[in-house]
Amino acid sequence: MKNVIFLARWYPHRYDPMFGLFVKRHAEAAAMFNKVTVIYAQPVENLEKKFEAETSEDGNLKEIRVYFRKTDNKIISIARFFKAVGKGLKIAPKPDLIHVHILTRLGIIALIHNIFHKTPYIITEHWSRYLPGNDFGGFLHRKITASVVKRAKNVTTVTQNLATAMKNRGLKNDNYIVLPNVVDTNMFKPVEKTMDDIPHFTNISCFEDKSKNISGLLEAVAILKRKNRKFLCTLIGDGMDFEAMRQKCRDLELDDVVKFTGMLEGGILAEMLANQDFLVVSSNYENLPVVILEALSCGLPIVSTDVGGINEVIGDGNGILIRKGQAETIAAAIDEMFVRYRDFKKESLREEIVAKNEKRNVGIFLTKLYDETI
């Protein structure tokens, strides 16, 4: 078995068990066929010690989380971050390969390892900051990132759209590859509906309205209510704009047709999702939300704005794509889905997700990639 080190910029930790969960799923998939050590550094306010390392192991997967005392001084903060990762590397076994998740700082560490220890590295990028309209940083940051990307054996992204955006930013590499996200297809699966006969649809988000456009979805729901449509909309999640969206719901007098659940995880989330009739994604920008894949695994069709790489997965056979921005457009698509959702076959929606995104299959994909890299 190969020793692979994941250098993860986002990863679940003691203060946020959902942060970067998709990176953990990739680590679990890779650990089915390799020995994987994840190193993650997290700043914490008022930490008693400057650094605190926490290690856990589960089969072939070892996780090293190094917490460091947060400071408002940016230079000291960056120095502590690099030192924290360095402490993790001292605990970890000697790697055959380094797998960087999210640039740029961790890519610098991988590049240094490559120069001094000849350790090959690959990059997986999840961040949508490279997409048009987003800030990609200053001149020096862009130059350093370009150097890190150029020296990588390959660069993987979860959509071709993100790969194209990175290339358009001058991040050149001859081996860009689309890496599927992992879906727990044993957890996210079709069920016999236990709810009533009116249409039920859901949106799952981090409640950051600028990107997720929950306000636009609520305005669309208000339009549907004025048309006397019968339905229930369930909004799952929590975040910075949660209370503002609850207030907007009250202002629009939607309390009878909109339910807020707060944060749901694991089996509870999967059960709630599987008991819906379809998923609505109203975002202004995205990469490819894992929730779309999880909904398809549950046999649910999708209504989504055509942003990021979503159109690489969603089409006429499994949902409805719409232009972003207008509540009327979202409302019209939901109204259309009210008529169509029963026509979609759950197993047909699910089968491609199982073939492409099931954990074992992603593990095989990654292992083949590692073999070709080393």
HELIX and SHEET records of a PDB file:
HELIX    1   1 LEU A   21  ALA A   30  1                                  10    
HELIX    2   2 LYS A   74  ILE A   91  1                                  18    
HELIX    3   3 ARG A  105  HIS A  117  1                                  13    
HELIX    4   4 SER A  128  TYR A  130  5                                   3    
HELIX    5   5 PHE A  139  ARG A  151  1                                  13    
HELIX    6   6 GLN A  160  ASN A  168  1                                   9    
HELIX    7   7 ASP A  209  LYS A  212  1                                   4    
HELIX    8   8 ILE A  214  ARG A  226  1                                  13    
HELIX    9   9 PHE A  242  ASP A  251  1                                  10    
HELIX   10  10 GLY A  266  ALA A  274  1                                   9    
HELIX   11  11 VAL A  290  SER A  297  1                                   8    
HELIX   12  12 ILE A  310  GLU A  312  5                                   3    
HELIX   13  13 ALA A  327  ARG A  340  1                                  14    
HELIX   14  14 TYR A  341  ASP A  343  5                                   3    
HELIX   15  15 LYS A  346  ASN A  357  1                                  12    
HELIX   16  16 LYS A  359  THR A  373  1                                  15    
SHEET    1   A 8 PHE A  51  ASP A  58  0                                        
SHEET    2   A 8 LEU A  61  ARG A  69 -1                                        
SHEET    3   A 8 LYS A  35  VAL A  44  1                                        
SHEET    4   A 8 ASN A   3  ALA A   8  1                                        
SHEET    5   A 8 LEU A  97  HIS A 101  1                                        
SHEET    6   A 8 TYR A 121  GLU A 125  1                                        
SHEET    7   A 8 VAL A 155  THR A 157  1                                        
SHEET    8   A 8 TYR A 176  VAL A 178  1                                        
SHEET    1   B 6 VAL A 258  GLY A 262  0                                        
SHEET    2   B 6 LEU A 232  ILE A 236  1                                        
SHEET    3   B 6 HIS A 200  ILE A 204  1                                        
SHEET    4   B 6 PHE A 278  VAL A 281  1                                        
SHEET    5   B 6 ILE A 302  THR A 305  1                                        
SHEET    6   B 6 GLY A 319  ILE A 322  1                                        
END                                                                             
